[in-house]
Amino acid sequence: MLIHWIWLATRPGVSDRQKKLLLESFDDPEDIYFAEANAYACVEGLTEDAVAALADKNLAEANRILKECMQKGIHICTFHDAAYPSRLKNIIDPPIVLYYKGILPDLDGSPVIAVVGTRNMTSYGARVAEDFAMRLSVCGATVISGLAKGIDTCAHRGAFRAESYTIGVLGTPIDEIYPKENARAFHALYKSGLVISEMYPGCKRTRGD
């Protein structure tokens, strides 16, 4: 069940790599949830802290997250879903749950190019980044950036100029629009692009400035 995916994804003290190893040893998060503590011994690399976190079967926070996603129109993609990008799945420590707003396409069948850079760019850098992203988009590439100030904003603007689909990958919770001045870009992506994050709504993890 989806609730068990969220429960596993939010286990403190269990790294993304360890969660992936758990999924290789058990059929799904529901099996992990209902497993006895001694069953986790078969998973290589689990620490005592990880086993203790898995022993906590309280679903209150997972239920809160799921309810908030439903209220805010936030979709959830799990590691076992067909839509989960295979290129992301094959890294060492992929997030097992992704939260998103917008349109999640098949990202494995077309070129996807990240355009990222400094927040304090020169005027020349801004022009080049926007033009570069626009030309990539016209050629059929999907431009990904971070919706941050500076070069990231220029990259999305270039894709918008090409009237092309673009993706914003957040380093902040999925329900947080940051920076505020990019609210228009966020809402444009909600309608015809994609905003995606591994951080659930209300996540308290701190953000670097």
ChimeraX attribute file (.defattr): number of C-alpha atoms within 10 A of each C-alpha:
attribute: neighborCount
match mode: 1-to-1
recipient: residues
	/A:1	8
	/A:2	15
	/A:3	18
	/A:4	20
	/A:5	22
	/A:6	23
	/A:7	22
	/A:8	25
	/A:9	23
	/A:10	20
	/A:11	18
	/A:12	12
	/A:13	16
	/A:14	20
	/A:15	18
	/A:16	19
	/A:17	17
	/A:18	19
	/A:19	23
	/A:20	17
	/A:21	16
	/A:22	21
	/A:23	18
	/A:24	11
	/A:25	16
	/A:26	17
	/A:27	10
	/A:28	17
	/A:29	21
	/A:30	16
	/A:31	14
	/A:32	22
	/A:33	19
	/A:34	13
	/A:35	14
	/A:36	12
	/A:37	13
	/A:38	8
	/A:39	13
	/A:40	18
	/A:41	12
	/A:42	11
	/A:43	16
	/A:44	11
	/A:45	11
	/A:46	19
	/A:47	15
	/A:48	11
	/A:49	12
	/A:50	18
	/A:51	18
	/A:52	14
	/A:53	16
	/A:54	23
	/A:55	17
	/A:56	11
	/A:57	12
	/A:58	11
	/A:59	14
	/A:60	11
	/A:61	13
	/A:62	20
	/A:63	16
	/A:64	14
	/A:65	19
	/A:66	19
	/A:67	12
	/A:68	16
	/A:69	20
	/A:70	12
	/A:71	9
	/A:72	11
	/A:73	13
	/A:74	21
	/A:75	17
	/A:76	21
	/A:77	20
	/A:78	17
	/A:79	20
	/A:80	13
	/A:81	10
	/A:82	10
	/A:83	14
	/A:84	20
	/A:85	17
	/A:86	13
	/A:87	10
	/A:88	14
	/A:89	15
	/A:90	9
	/A:91	10
	/A:92	11
	/A:93	15
	/A:94	18
	/A:95	20
	/A:96	22
	/A:97	24
	/A:98	20
	/A:99	20
	/A:100	26
	/A:101	24
	/A:102	20
	/A:103	18
	/A:104	17
	/A:105	13
	/A:106	12
	/A:107	15
	/A:108	13
	/A:109	8
	/A:110	10
	/A:111	13
	/A:112	17
	/A:113	15
	/A:114	17
	/A:115	19
	/A:116	19
	/A:117	20
	/A:118	13
	/A:119	13
	/A:120	11
	/A:121	14
	/A:122	12
	/A:123	9
	/A:124	8
	/A:125	16
	/A:126	21
	/A:127	15
	/A:128	16
	/A:129	24
	/A:130	23
	/A:131	19
	/A:132	17
	/A:133	31
	/A:134	24
	/A:135	15
	/A:136	20
	/A:137	24
	/A:138	15
	/A:139	11
	/A:140	13
	/A:141	20
	/A:142	22
	/A:143	25
	/A:144	23
	/A:145	24
	/A:146	22
	/A:147	27
	/A:148	24
	/A:149	18
	/A:150	18
	/A:151	26
	/A:152	24
	/A:153	23
	/A:154	27
	/A:155	30
	/A:156	29
	/A:157	20
	/A:158	25
	/A:159	26
	/A:160	20
	/A:161	16
	/A:162	17
	/A:163	13
	/A:164	20
	/A:165	20
	/A:166	27
	/A:167	26
	/A:168	25
	/A:169	18
	/A:170	20
	/A:171	19
	/A:172	23
	/A:173	21
	/A:174	25
	/A:175	22
	/A:176	17
	/A:177	18
	/A:178	17
	/A:179	11
	/A:180	11
	/A:181	11
	/A:182	14
	/A:183	14
	/A:184	11
	/A:185	18
	/A:186	23
	/A:187	16
	/A:188	15
	/A:189	21
	/A:190	20
	/A:191	12
	/A:192	15
	/A:193	22
	/A:194	22
	/A:195	29
	/A:196	27
	/A:197	21
	/A:198	22
	/A:199	23
	/A:200	26
	/A:201	20
	/A:202	14
	/A:203	15
	/A:204	10
	/A:205	10
	/A:206	9
	/A:207	8
	/A:208	6
	/A:209	3
